[in-house]
């Protein structure tokens, strides 16, 4: 098993981090807005599904009363 001393490790980490392409402020803002929009649409969708299932069950169980 090869061992790497701490200085080599830090040098390798710095080399790898320098290869990372960081997103621009605009890209981060745009993707954040898109995540909030998709979360809101998903919440609305599941709320409508919940309401329709609840309404259907109330109709179904209302028949047997």
N, C-alpha and C positions, 0 to 999 in steps of 0.2 A: 504494500500500500504506500503510495507516494505521499509525502508530507510537504506542505507548502508553508513557508514561514509567513508571519503576519505582514511583512512588507510586500512580499510578492502578491499576497491576497489583496491588499489594498490597491496595489497597482493594477491588478486585473479587474477589480471592481470599478475603478476609475475609468479604465479603458472601455468597459462594457457600458457604463453610464453615459460616456461621451457619444456612444452610438445611438442612444435613444433619441427619437424625434418627438419632441414635446409639442402638444397641440397649442395653437395660438389662442389668445384670449377670445377671439370671435368664435372659433370652433368650440371652445368649452361652453361659451354662452349659448350658442345655437343648440348643442346637444343637450344642455341642461333644460332649455325651454322645450325641446322635443320630448324629453323624458316626462316633464310635468304635463304636457298635453296628452301624451299616451296614457299616463296614469289617470288623468281626469276622464278620458274617453273609456278606459277600462272600468273605472268606478261607475260611470253612468250606465254602461252596458250591463254590468252585474246587478245594479240597482233595478233596471228594467226587467231583467230576467227574474229577479227575486219577487218583484211586484206581480209579474204575470203568473209565476208558480203559486204565489200566495193566493191570488185571485181565483185561479183554477181550483185549488184545493178548497177554498171557501165555498165555491159553487158546488163542488162535488160533495162535500160534507153537509152542505145546506140541503141537499136533496134528501138526505137520510134523516133529517130532523123532523 
